[in-house]
Amino acid sequence: MDTFNLTPLEKHFPGSCLNFHKKQLFTCLYKTSNPDYHKTKAEAQITMTKECQKKTNLSKQKNGFIIGSANDKNKKCRKTMEDTHEYIYNFGGVTDQGYFAIFDGHGGNQAANFCKEQFHVILYNLLCNMPSSTIPDIFNATFTSVDEALANLPSRNSGCTAIAALIRWEERSFATLSGLREIRRTKLLYTANVGDARAVLCRGGKAHRLSYDHKSSDWHESQRIISAGGVIINNRVNGILAITRALGDTYMKNFVISRPFTTETILIPNEDEFIILACDGLWDVCTDQQAVDICRNIYDPDVASRKLIDYAISQSSTDNITTMVIRLFKNNSEIKECLF
């Protein structure tokens, strides 16, 4: 995991994580060694029961969170929509495990569309095949595998920023007052991003950023580009891209890399309220705390997601806008109160 610019909120555990629960609700056929992978979409599709993928009340009630999302082309400023997003309740067939992601495309929507369809497939496959690895390491491998697959697509100019998150339960060892250690079942949030798509956690009403903006205006990133032989012109890599990390953009891969910034956070039931994922169409005109303040008293995450978009448009955002709000709950009765 990257360790710079982290908030005290984030907890890092370098030890191995528990085996992923391999409940066979779907079959993952992705093979990183298969050179013909990109030719046959069927090889990378998930066969999954609709009950676990769609936003049904049943799936919501079995989880400690509820997801809402919204998107807007922003037609006054954009002719096409290049954002995509995806979320899955009970990811991998594991109750209360969730996957969430937003992909902000540029140079066409091919890369973003591919990631919407295949990122979670590749992530699941690696979770199954790398049971002794940490989730941040698995996210790193997923971004690498997706980037390699995108290099085989016809459009080498298409790319996308990405923010992906995973909520899951794990057993962790904690020290007790007596000096002994005990095992506790702990809920964790993992995030990974490239580019300027962002994740923000509301903890006790305060915004905590769980991502890193990879922009050419950032000193660390600009130095990396220059060291690799590139140049920064008008805050753009080689005068072309404002972001310095992305999936795709094969023609600039010597400079625009796919290594994500990753975080690992223990969720605190009485303090952590919701998570916001969004592309730069929101963050260009809205601070992290403003976004949290907009959402905090809106308990329907779909409504909260739409409110964020309305705010961005009112602040003259000129980009496509996609938002996702994941509201966290302490128990099922709180979920039912929100739903009904």
N, C-alpha and C positions, 0 to 999 in steps of 0.2 A: 504494500500500500504506500501511496505517497504520504509523507509525514509533514510537509510544510503547510502552513496556513490552516492548521486544524484547530477547531475550537476544543475547549476542555470537555465538551459533551461527548466527544467520540472516544470509544474504548477500543483498544487494539489487542487482539489475542493471537499471537503468532502460532499457537499450537494447532494441531489438526482438529477438524470439526467432526461431528458424528456422521456416520453413513447416511446418505440421503435415502429416505424411505421409498423403495422402488415399487410402489403400487401400480400395477399395470393397467391404468385406465387408457393409456395410449402407447403407441409404438413409435420410437424415434429411429429413423433410418439414416440420419446424417452420418457420413463418414468423411473425416477430414482428409483422408488419403485418397479419396475418390476423385480423379480429375474430371470425370463427367458429371459431377454433382449438379452443376448449374444447368445442365441440359434437361434434367428431368425434375420438375418441381415436385412430382408425386413422391420422390424419394425423401423429401424433407418435410412432408406434411404430417401433422398430428391427427391421429384418429382418437378423438376425445368425446366423451358423452357431453351433450349440450348442457346438461345440468351443472357441470363444473366450469363451463366457460362463460356462459351468459349471466346477465345480471338478474337472476331470479331471487325472489324473497327467501326461498329455501337455502340457497347457497350463502346469502348474506347472514342469515340467522346462525349458521354454523361457523361463522368467522368472528374474530374480534375486531373487525374493521368493515367499513362500507366504502365503496369507491364511486366517485362521480367524475365525469369528464365533459369537456366542451371544446369545440374548435370553430374557428371562423377564418374564412379566406381573406377577410378584410378587403372586400371587392373594390373599394375606392382607391386602393393602393396596389393591389396585386391581381393579376389576371388568372393565375393558377394557384392551386393549393398543393404545397409540397410537404406539409407536415403529415405524419401518421402517428398513431398511438395504439397501444394494446395493454390489456390487463386481464389477468386470469385468477379467479378465486380457486382455492384448493389446488394450487399449482403442484403438479406431479401426483395428484390424488391424495395429498396430505391436507387434512382439515386445518384451517387457520393458517395456511401458508399461501402467500400472495406474491404475484409477479406484476410489475407495473413498468411501463416504458413509454417514452416519447422520442420520436425521431424527426428532426427538423432538416428537411432536404434542401439542397442547393444544386444548381446545374441540372435541374430536372428532378422528378420524383422517383426515379428508378431505385436508387439506393434506399430511400426511406420506405418505399413499398416492400422491398426485399426484407428489410429489417423487421417490419411489422409482421410479416409472414414467417420468418425463419429465425429471428434472434432467440426467441424462447425455446424453439426446437433444439437449437445448438446448445443453449444453456442447459437444458434438461439432459441432453445426451452426455455432456461433460460432467454434470452432477452425478450421473450414474457411473461413469467410467473413471472418475477421479475421487473416490469416496474418502481418501485420506487427506485430501487437499483442503485448504481453507477456502471459504467462499470468495474472498478477494482474489485469490489465485485462480479460481474457476472463472470469475468475471474477466480477469486478464486473458485467460485462454479463450473465452468466448469472443471477446472483442477481436483477438487475433484471427480466430477461425472465420468469423463473419467478414473481416477485412479481406482475407484470402479468397473467400467465395465471391465477394464483390469484384475482385480483380479479374475474375473470369467472365463477368457480364459484358455485353456488347458496349455499354456506355461507360467509358473510362473517365468521363468528366463529372459524372454524378457522384455526389457524396451526401453525408448527413451528420449533423451533431446528434448526440444520444445521451439520454439520462435513463438509467435502468435501476430498479430497486427490487429488493426481495425481502419479505418478512417471513421469518420462520422461528420455530422453537428449537432450542438446543439445551443440552445438559451441561452446566458449567460448574467448575470448582471454585468455591469462595472460602476465604479464611473466616473463622469464627472468633469470638472474644476469648475463647479458651485456648486459642492457638491451633486448634484442629481445623480441618477443612471439611466442608460439606458440599454435596452435589445438589444444585438447584436447577429446576427447569426454568429457563430464561428465554424471554422473547427478544429477538434481535432484528434490527433493520440494517440491511446492507445496501449501499448505493455504489454506482459506478457511472462515470460520465466522461465524454470527450466533447470538446467545444464549449459553447456557452449555454446549453440547456442546463437547467438548474433544479436542485432538490432543496427544499427548506422544511425543517421540522418546527412545529409550534410546541414549545415546552413552557408551560405556565404562562402563556401569553407572549412569550418572547421568541423571536425568530432565530433559528440556528441553521446556518447554511451547511449542507452536507455534500457540496460539490465544489468544483474549482473551474472558474472561467478560463478556458484556454484561448487566449486572444493574443494577437501579435503586439498589442500595446502592453502586455505583461512582460516585465523585465526578464524573468526566468525563461519564459517561452521564446522571447526574441533572441536571447543569448544562445539558446539551443538551436534555433534556426540558423543563426549566423555561423555557429560552430560546424553545422552540417553543410555549409557552403551556400546557404540561401541569403537573401537580402530582405530587409523590411522597407517597403516603400509606401508612404502614406498609411502607416499602420496596417499594411497588408503583406502577406507572405508573397515574395516576388511580385508585389504589386497587384495580386489577384485576390487572395482569400484573407478575410479578416480573422478567421479562426485558425489555430495552429494544430489542432488535433481533431480528427474526424474519422468516420468510417467511409470507405470509398476514396474518391479523389485520387485514383490510381496514378494519374499523370504527375502528381506532386508528392508521391509517397516518401521520397527521400527527406521531405521536410514536414509534411502534415501527417503525423503518425497516429496510430490507433490505440496506443497504450492509455488506459483510462486512469483517472483519479478515483480511488476507492475509499470508502469509509465503512466503519462497523460501529453500531451504536446499540447499547442496551436500552430498550424501551422501558420507561417508568410509568406504570399504569395510572397513577394519580396525578401525573404531571404532563405527560405527552398527549396532545389533543388531536393533532392531525398533521399530515404531510402534504406539501404542495410540490407537484412536478410541473414544469412549464418550460416552453422554449423562449428564445430571446424576444419574441414578439411581445411578451409580457414584461420581461426583466429590463428591457431597454427603457421602459417608461415607468417602472414600478420598483420600489425597494423591497427587500425581503420583509421588513417589518410592516410596510404598507399592505402587502399581500396577506400577511397573517391577520392584521387588523380587519381587513375586508371580510375574511372568511370566518373569523372566530365565533361570531354569534349566529352563523347560518349553519344549521345542523344537517340540512340536505346537501350532500357534496356535489350533486349535479347543479343545484342552484348556486352554490359557492363558486363552482368552476365557471359558470356563466357570468357571475358578477365580476370575476377577475377579467374576463374578456371585455365586458362592457366598460370596465375602468380603463383598460389598455387603449381601447378605441377612443374613449373620451379624452385620453392624454395624447392623442395623435400618433399612436403606433402605426408604423408604415409596413409592417410585416404580417405574414400569416401568424395566427395565434392559436396555440393549443395548451390547454390547462387540465390538470388532473388533481383532485383532492381526495385523499384517503383519510377518512375520519376514524380515529381509534377509539375503541370502547373497552370498558373494564369488565363487562359481563353481558350475557345475552339479553337480559331484561332491558338494558340500556339500548341495545340494538333495536329491539322490538318497539320501544318508545319512539325511536327516530323513524322507523319504517311506517308505523301505523298511527 
